[in-house]
């Protein structure tokens, strides 16, 4: 069929041809997956390191100040990293958002899907009021939570990035205050009520990161020696470790817990 040009089928081509729309769509989809996957993996690695660095406040304010000074002045890594992360953050959102239902009807459908999955059992069941027939499905549930947490991370994470950038490169309007972070600044900010925003951001970003890493592993490695069960175990390990670490860090940052070493 390649190359046929008739009045009925003008310039008909095989769907396997590199000029066919099917091939172009597949190549475009692969490109989009690589961009969202690469930026997602970069952000996941950043989150691992960022949460570990922030958790230094668990060991006391002096330890936090030493880590902050090292990252901001000894090796000025924080300043360029915040720009790279900001770019990757918004690029990732743009390319990953194509998987988010765009129409109101589709969003309502997704909400209905989530509620049905939550109420369903391991066996198939039919809701008489719906045409959706479902049972509990791990992959679908993760996708729904990835969309939900992604929207929360977009809102709270954007605010956090703006605040971080302002903090790193200015005195934030306070004369005599050097740019950068200190334990006293962090504790005063958290204890003033921002801990609510940061607790929301932490929980959402940890869940979104763990789900994203799991889906990347399944997508690119599931057909190799790295089977799906390994990816699932890694998902639970990542989520459990960082949600506990993040919770303790929030408590230390608010001053509720002064740290292991005072």
Residue pairs with C-beta under 8 A, 6 or more apart in sequence:
1 12
1 13
1 14
2 13
2 14
2 17
3 13
4 11
4 12
4 13
5 11
5 12
6 12
13 19
13 20
14 20
15 22
15 23
16 22
16 23
17 23
32 95
32 98
33 219
35 91
35 95
36 92
36 95
36 96
37 216
37 219
37 220
39 88
39 91
39 92
39 95
40 92
40 96
40 212
40 216
41 213
41 216
42 88
43 85
43 88
43 89
43 92
43 209
44 209
44 212
44 213
46 81
46 85
46 88
47 205
47 206
47 209
47 242
48 242
51 202
51 206
51 242
51 245
51 246
51 249
52 245
53 67
53 71
54 249
54 253
55 245
55 246
55 248
55 249
56 63
56 64
56 66
56 67
57 63
57 64
57 183
57 186
57 187
57 249
57 252
57 253
57 259
58 248
58 249
58 252
58 257
58 259
58 260
59 259
59 260
59 261
60 258
60 259
60 260
60 261
60 262
61 183
61 184
61 187
61 259
62 183
62 261
63 259
63 261
64 182
64 183
64 186
65 182
65 183
68 180
68 181
68 182
68 183
69 180
71 77
71 78
72 78
72 79
72 168
72 180
72 181
73 180
78 168
78 180
79 168
79 169
82 161
82 164
82 165
82 168
85 161
86 161
86 165
89 157
89 158
89 161
93 150
93 154
96 150
99 143
99 147
100 147
100 150
100 151
101 107
101 109
101 110
101 147
110 144
110 147
112 130
112 132
113 132
113 134
113 140
113 144
114 141
114 144
116 127
116 130
116 132
116 134
117 134
117 136
117 137
117 140
117 141
117 144
120 134
120 135
120 136
121 135
121 136
122 135
122 136
123 135
124 133
124 134
124 135
125 133
125 134
125 135
126 133
127 133
138 232
142 211
142 214
142 215
143 215
145 207
145 211
146 208
146 211
146 212
146 215
149 204
149 205
149 207
149 208
149 211
150 208
152 200
152 201
152 204
153 201
153 204
153 205
153 208
156 197
156 200
156 201
156 204
157 201
157 205
159 197
160 197
160 198
160 201
166 172
167 179
167 180
167 181
167 185
168 179
168 180
168 181
169 179
170 179
171 177
171 178
171 179
186 253
187 253
187 254
187 255
190 198
190 250
190 253
190 254
190 255
191 254
191 255
195 250
195 253
195 254
198 250
198 253
199 247
199 250
202 243
202 246
202 247
202 249
202 250
203 243
203 246
206 238
206 239
206 242
206 243
206 246
207 239
207 243
209 238
209 242
210 235
210 238
210 239
210 242
211 235
213 234
213 235
213 238
214 231
214 232
214 234
214 235
217 226
217 230
217 231
217 234
218 228
218 231
221 231
222 228
222 231
248 257
251 257
252 258
252 259
